[in-house]
Amino acid sequence: MKITLTSKVKLVKLIIHEDNKEFIVEDPQSNDYFQMNACSIDAIRLLNSNQSLGEIEEKLSSKYPEEDIDMIAFTEQLIELKLIREIDGQAVERKKNVTRQTGFNWLPSSIGKFFFSKAMRVFYFFLFISSIGLMIYNPNLFPHYRDLFVFEHMTFNLLLWMGVSLIIVLHHELGHLLAVRSYNFPARLGISNRLFLVVFETEMNDVWKLKRSERNMPYLAGLCFDMVLLFGALFVQAAFPDAPAILHALSALIVFDIVIKVVYQCCFYMKTDLYYVIENMTGCYNLMENSKRYLQQYFPFIRAERDAASFEGEERVIRLYAFFYLVGIGLSLALFTFYMIPQMVYTYTKTLPHLTASMSSYWFWDAVIILLQSLLMIGLFVRSQLIKRKETKEEWQVSA
């Protein structure tokens, strides 16, 4: 279908939200959101007034003399985004979206409003400060890589850590779910993967309907709930020194897991909860992509999206975030150096020698399970990297 300046275009139903200097355009059918500037919003409104592309281009060029107005290119972008339903009377094919599951609507919004009221927000911050204070007052409470090893048998340690970590993750996501429900939005819990790890994620697209000042709470809700578990585990160790050893060990394991997850949130080269908070506060919604593109001139091995859009005035924020991007990589290396490597060394020195034990010995099978688990993790990691490289190569070949 050829598009000319005489063409007239009709858009799908869109909802426009003001967002500081820019605008957020919502497609309610697909639940997609797009950041656009004032010029683009005026173009959308004029398209809905049944004017030709040429007439619209002339009006916009007069109103925005500093902008390079190209309505044909803009229309082609809208087609790619599936936002056009008709061109010159001819329908534009648009795949129907699968109806979204509205799960967790049974959670009353009143419960979410209670957990994220002003008083509770102050309470979560108090727990955060108190947790830091407890670890400073008693450095023995600070997590140590040996906290992972509760039992002598590594298989039991692995199963225990997986169980505790799963509970903590679900508790974290419960915070997000309740925060989303506090605004009476549908809450959805999905499953995805990062590298070789399966992760749970709460879909929070609907928070774009909120004012910018209201969006941070849903993003931070998981960390707020983490603070409850973290303070509780630290308090048990500090207040009950004579408690059973297993209780102290479990508390230490909880502290270890949560602290690692909190540090992980500061790995700004990934789109963590804190990343979305920074993105929201700065109003730079392609912050990750643009920072990678900026760093690419110094580190050619960093792959960045070529079509990442930035708006006027974002350059300083992008450069600053690029610094934090590198800091995040440094934090990952620190975690690997001070926690992951010592854990692996300790695990293998305790288990691998038992491969020479009798096959009837539990120690032998303990070593075999740990070895197989390690090989599986390495295999999944290599596979994920190969798939990522292949996808990246294909994307660059298409865009080249």
Secondary structure, DSSP 4 states (H G I P E B T S, - for coil): ----TT-BEEEPP-EEEEETTEEEEEETTTTEEEEE-HHHHHHHHHHTTT-BHHHHHHHHHHH-TTS---HHHHHHHHHHTT-EEEETTEEPP-PPPPPPP-TTTTS-HHHHHHHTSHHHHHHHHHHHHHHHHHHHH-GGGS--GGGG--SSSHHHHHHHHHHHHHHHHHHHHHHHHHHHHTTT---EEEEEEETTEEEEEEE-GGGGGS-HHHHHHHHHHHHHHHHHHHHHHHHHHHH-TTS-HHHHHHHHHHHHHHHHHHHHHT-TTS--HHHHHHHHHHT-TTHHHHHHHHHTTT-TTS---TT----TT-HHHHHHHHHHHHHHHHHHHHHIIIIIHHHHHHHHHHHGGGGGS-TTSHHHHHHHHHHHHHHHHHHHHHHHHHHHHHHHHHHHHHH-
